[in-house]
Amino acid sequence: MLTARRVGGKVVLVLCSEIQTTLNLCVSSDEDSHLQPSWRSRRRSGLHFGQLTARTVQNLSRNKGPTTFCVTPATRSGFLTRRKMIFRKIHSGSCRAWLCRVSLRQEVCFFSSVPPQPVPPLAQTLQGYLRALEPLLPPEELSHTRRMVHDFGRPGGLGPQLQEGLEKRARLTKNWISDWWVQRAYLESRQPLPVHSNAAISLPRRDFNDWRSQLVFASRLIAAVLDFKAKINTGQLPVEYMRGKPLCKELYPLLFSSCRIPGPKHDYIAHHGRSRRSPTHITVVRNYQFFQLEVYNSDGSRMTESQIHGQLLRIRSQSWKTDKEPMGILTSEHRHTWGEAYNRLLRDKLNQESVRMIETGLFSLCLDSPVMRISDEKYASRKAAQVLHGGGTFSNSGNRWFDKTLQFVVGEDGSWGLLYEQATAEGPPVATLLDHVIEYCEKPDPKRAPLLPLPMPKKLYFHIDREIKRDIEHAKQNLDILINDLDVNVFNFKRFGKNLPKQHKMSPNSFIQVALQLAYYRVHNEVCPACDIATQRMFRGGRTEYIRSPTNQGLQFILAFDNPSISRQAKLELFREAVDAYSALTEAALNGHGIDRHLLGLKLQAIEEGKSIPKIFMDTAYGLATHFKLRTGQMPANNTDSVMCFGPLVPDGYAVCYNPQADHIHFSITAFNCCDETNAERLARSLKDTMCHLQELLQPTV
């Protein structure tokens, strides 16, 4: 693989001898950067793409050990001129996505020391796929699928050919699946970002209920996020470990100054933080009005909390009127519809500049009006929904720009949280950021504000013609329909927390997953395909993998649990087997041996090679197995009573998030009201009862 080192003022690229074929590389630097030896360059859409030829790589690879070549301002052999951002083109059949790459700047950990993500053995994945189908399919359908899978995996068959292509791809790329996964799971999805894609984290309510305290806390929050960004830039962010293994940190610099851009067939991600002049502003939204707020002084130092607070007061004084058109609502549309409106919006130069300021900002701050409080029981659900989608067009939805990677929400009633776009951000790095924010906010501000006059925050204006006005009205109607269709149920289960499973030598996550399957079965009288999320950040450029359930052991336990003829001891043994089986799947996924990303890779490799899609992916069993009626996720480890929330993957499904603490567990359940079969409140009641019954199974009171 290719690694980067900085020696003196030079960036040194180290090319290992295993590389035998063409590499596509993208490099940018603060100066004019040129590479030697043989490079060809071409120009498209104002961007430069360099290709290191196969012959050059072969010549270099004849050397024993690594070969180095330098990027310096002095070498000007016709390579690349200075560019703010370099993009890499990724093909998948006829569909193309643009994914941005970061530059090789000193403060960014672009190349990680963690190992590359392995391609699992083909036979292992196919066996795991069949095992995952066994609890879901009747015997005759399973036999048909088993024959199809065996034919796919036979020696000399299509499966081994595609496996060889994947292994070759793994040798030549940083990560063989992550770019494909982001493209397929996010950038090619045409569904609206709110509810369907973006994830929200609602944090414990702060102790205030007025706009003055809202601005004071918002100032501290901004300062905390800037402090976190400074640790990334200076390399002071501690290395994270999971089970003794270091985790890849490449996502961290991409969190800031990034935004998803809509397109007619697929989106792309724009990363502006690696440009020659990195953005120094954030976007503040209040009463549907957007402001550009510079958060660094002219000498490059970060603004103090008191400076930021003074600027937020200025913004409040300029944003009294609530009769403004909610421009942010446009970003909530179906991606194709928003892509067309986006092009119409950018015809006007004023709109171009305002949109660019939003997209390039480090992050967004949404200053919301209070959440409507009906009862304490419903408040937690409304608070989570408020962060997720803004509560509707008559509430705070106009204070969002759903394409933005990071949007911090601070309500006047003390509610606060984070909404993040998952093509760039994901749970664990976001949780690390929030942990830092919470810790920072508990400390007093030691800095005194310098006596310097600050420029007035710049209000971002839009020219709204008849077409844009029509687009906004349609977006408002569609978003309100979507929000009214989503049922959000958040509750705190207080009978026990993660300490109970630990006392019985069980994984808390596996315990909860088995409980979810049992609770679902009690409501719907069937088990269903479910997916849990496992991180792959122990590998270079790794993102996520699915952990599938139910298992055969889980199904046996579920069928036995409510059977009065089966003894408690037998049920307890079945429960342990179900939990252990799920823990084994989790362990395999964390070691890079999950089945879902590998199956996706095999399918996309066939498309890449111009082959027909293999029959196993056209089989009804594959469609059933990937129709995940239970989309689940655990809040990444922290010690706060935060709640994660997102929408179901399928119309007749649920999304269940949970945050297990020592003696209690926070749950959020979402479902669509348009589906008569699903009901978030009914599943919540079943889950509470199931958890209590499992406690009784482990610790009988009689």
Protein Blocks (a to p, Z undefined) as FASTA:
>chain_A
ZZdddehjbccddddfkbmbdcddddddfbdcdddfddcdddeehiacddddfklmmmmm
mpgcjddddddfklcghiadcdfbdcddddehjbccddddddddfklcfbccbdcddddd
fklmmmmmmmmmmmmpcfklmmmmmmmmmmmmpghiaklmmmmmmmmmmmmpmblklmmm
mmmmmmmpcbdfehjlmccdddddddddbfklmmmmmmmmmmmmmmmmmmmmnopaccdd
eehiacdfklmmmmgopacdddfkbccdddfklgmbdcfbdcddeehiacdddfbdfkop
acdfklmmmmmmmmmmmmmbakbccfklmmmpcfklmmmmmmmmmmpmklmmmmmmmmmp
mbdcddddddddfbfklmmmmmmmmmmnoopaklmmmmpcfkbmbacdddfkopacdddd
fklgcfklmmmmmmmmmmmmmpccfbdcddddddddddddddddfklmmmmmmmmmmmmm
mmmmpccdddddfkbcfklmmmnopafklmmmmmmmmmmmmmnopacdddddddfklpgh
iabdcdddddfklmmmmmmmmmmkbcfklmmmmmmmmmmmmmmmmmmmmnopafklmmmm
mmmmmmmnopacdfklmpmklmmmmmcfbdcddddddfbdcddddddfbfkbccdddddd
fkbccddddddfklmkbcfklmmmmmmmmmmmmmmmmmccZZ
